[in-house]
């Protein structure tokens, strides 16, 4: 799976959850700094599962703290 595609999908889902424009999301900022709560993180993970059709452990957003980190992880796990 392509990292850029994962990043785009994740950015879109975060932006939608936070009601902001995707361009406002810094993919190197922590999810906490972006304002993503634990409840929102679970919603985002569930939407990613559906959108990307992959299994993602819900704790991934807590282990991988940025869009860039989790996109890299998912791209490597789902090559």
Secondary structure, 3 states (H helix, E strand, C coil): CCHHHHHHHHHHHHHHHHCCCHHHCCCCCEHHHHCCCHHHHHHHHHHHHHHHCCCCCCCHHHHCCEHHHHHHHHHHHCC
